[in-house]
Amino acid sequence: MTVFPAEIKVQRVLAFAAHPDDIDFGAAGTLAAWAAQGAEVSYCVMTDGDAGGFEPGDRAGVSALRNSEQRAAADIVGAGQLHFLGERDGFLEVGHEVIGRTVELIRQVRPDVVLAMHPERNWPRIQASHPDHLACGEIVTRAVYPAAENPFAYPELAARGLEAYKVPWLWFYGAPRERENHAVDITAELDQKLAAIRVHASQHPDIEGMDASVRGFLQENARRHGLPAGSSAEVFHVVGVNTPSTIAGF
């Protein structure tokens, strides 16, 4: 099943993640395809990634390294703007301050599609549901609706010229399987995706094992969604927020 019309031309995309590397695991192939078609792709990483890696010691150095890895991976995908909110890794919480910063970015970029991590816990594969991931999904969901489109929410943003904006589409990656409703064939973008993931070498002691696991996940996605044999796919829970078939909240 797919809910995203094939005829839609995506011109601006804003992808949110909790940590450096989350976007590359979840959606880099889809984003690379959009970038190749001329879309402006922007990333926002909410935490500083300082709890990652395997070596004790300089946590500030870990954060700087992970941010540089994300910038290099974004270049491979074709993303332009990168934004780092700098929240503490492992402590991301849903609150009005970070929601406001998310609304600010949405109103700046005014994307056709917002991507975020899924706000529901995935019990069969709980590793996909790090608490920061869940918080990212909930923060972005609240920012998309109603805050970004409510002209009376965060009036300080409107005072700075950042007027209310209605997001057409919200795509979640890392969704529980029962929520998946859209698959993207990324067979042509597979090498780009894997190259972007490999850049995050500080997080993967076994690069070859990681590579094989990702290939397996993507092939299983394709089989599950009826794509041709040998295909690779990224899967999403797509929500139409402001489309011709939705009813306005205001």
N, C-alpha and C positions, 0 to 999 in steps of 0.2 A: 504494500500500500504506500502511496505517496500523496502528500498534501501540498507540495510546493509546485506550482505550475511551471512546466518546462519553458514556457515562452517568456518568463520574467528575466529581464536583463539586470543583473546585480551590478550597481555602479559604486556603492560604498558599503564597506563591511567593517564592523567593530567587534573584535573577538576578545573576550575576557577570560582570564585564567586565574587560579589561585597562586600558582607557582611557575617559575621558569620551567619549561618543557611540557607543561600540561597541554598547551595549544597544539604542539607538534605531535604528541601522541593522539590527541582527540580529533584534530580537524585540519592538519597541515595539507593533506592532499586536496581537500575541497577548496581551501584558501588559495593554494597554488594554482588550481584551475581557474578560479575567479580572477586572480591577479594576471594570469596569462591572457585572459579575455579583456583586460583593461580596467578591472575594478580597482579602486583605491582600498587597500587593506590596512587596517590599523589594529595594533595589539594593545591590550592593557593587562599587565600582570599586577595582581593586588598585593602580594606579599614579597618580602625581600629575599626569600629562599634561604635564609641563614641557618635553618635547621636541616638542610640537606647535606649530602656528601657522606663520607665515611671516616674522615680523619678528624681527630680532636684538634682544638686549637682555635685559630683566628676565624671567628664567625663573620666578622666584617669582610674579611678576605673572601670567604665563601660566597657571601652575597654579591660582591663585586664580580667574582668569577662567573657566577650563574647569570647575572645580568648581561655580561659580555657574551656568554654562550647564547643567550636568547637573542641578542642582537644579530649574531652571526647566523643563527638558524632562521631568523626572519628574513635576512637577505637571501637565503636559499629559496625560501617560499615566494618571495616577491612582495613582502609586506613593507609598507613605507614607515609610518609613524609608530613608535613604541612609547608606551606610557607605563611608568612604574609608580604605584601608589605607596610602596614602602611600608605596608603593614607588617607586623612581626609574624614570621612563619610559625604556624601552629596556633596562633592566637587570633586569627581572623574571625570577627564577630559581626553580626548584623546590627547596624546602628545607623542613626540618622546622619552622622558625620561622613561615614564612608559611602552611604547611599547618595548623599549630596554630591560628593566628588564624582560618583558614577553618573549621576544625572548631568553634571556639568560636562563630562566628556561626551555623553550621548548627544547633548544639545550642540556641542561644538562640531562633532563629526557628522551628525544627522544621517545615520546609516540606513540603508535599505534593509540590512540584516544585522542583527545583534546576535553573537554567539556567546554562550556561557556554559559552565559546568552545570550538571543537573542537580537540582536542589533536593531530590529524593534519594534516600539510601538504597544502594544496590546490594541486597542481602546475599545473593549467590556469589558475588565478587566484591566483598566489602573493601578491598584495596582501592576500588574506584571511588569510594565514598569517604575519603579523608575529610575530617570535619571542616577544613578550609575549603574543600571542594563544595561541600553542601552550603557553606556560608556564601561562597562566591555566587552560586546559583540563586540563592534567596535574595542577596543584595541586588543582583542585576534584575531579577524579576520585579522587585519592588521599585527599582529605578525606572524600568521600562513602563510599568503600569502600576499606579497612575502618575508617579511623580514627574517623569520627563514631559508628559503631555498635559499636565495640569498647570495652567498659567499662574495659579495661586500658590503652587508649591515652590519652595526655595526662591522667594521673591528677590533675594539678593542676586541670583543669577540673571533674572530678567532685567534687573537694574543695570547689569553689566552688558546687556545686549544679547544674552543667551535666551532667546524666546523658547516657549514650549514647543515640543516636537513630538509627533506621533510616529512611533516605530512601527513599520509594517509587519516585520517578521522577527520572531525570536527562535533561534535554533539552540537546542541543548545537546551537548555531547557528553558521553559517559552515562547515558540514561540506562535505567533498568530495562531489560529486554521487552517487558510488557508495555513500555512507553514508546519504543521505537516505531516511527511511522514513515521514515524516509531514509533511503540508502543512496549514496553517491558513488558511482563507479570511479575509482581513482587509479585504475590499472595504469593509465598513462602517466600519472603523477607519483607512482609508488617510489621510484628512485629518489625523487625530490624529498618526499616525506621521510624516507629512511635516512637520507643524508642530513636532514634537519634534526632528526632525533639523535643521530650519532654525534652531533656537535655537543650535546649535553653529556660529554664523556665523564664529567665529575660525578655524575649520578649513576653510572652504569659500570660496575667492575667487570662485567662480562658482555662486551659489546656484541659479540657474535651470537650469544644466547639471546640477548635482547632482540636482535635483528630477526632471528628465527621465530621468536614468540610473536612479534608484531606481525610478521608475514602470515603466521597461522591465524591470528585473530582476524586480520583483514580478509583472508580467504573464507573463513567461517562466516563472517558478516555477509559476504557476497552469496555464499550458498544459501544461507538462511533467508535471504531476501530475493532469491530466484534469479540472480544474475548469471551470465554464462560461465561455464566451467573455466577455471583458471583466472577468474577476475578477482580483484581486490576492492573492498568497499569500506567507506566510513559510514556510520549510521547515526541517526539523530532523532530526537523528539522535536518536531517542528510545530510551533504554535503561531497561528495567524493572529496578530494583535490588532492591527488596523488594516484590513483588507476589504475588498468589495463584499465579502461574505460575513464580515463581523459587524456587530452592533456597537456603536459608540458608547463609551461609559459616561460621557458627559453630555 
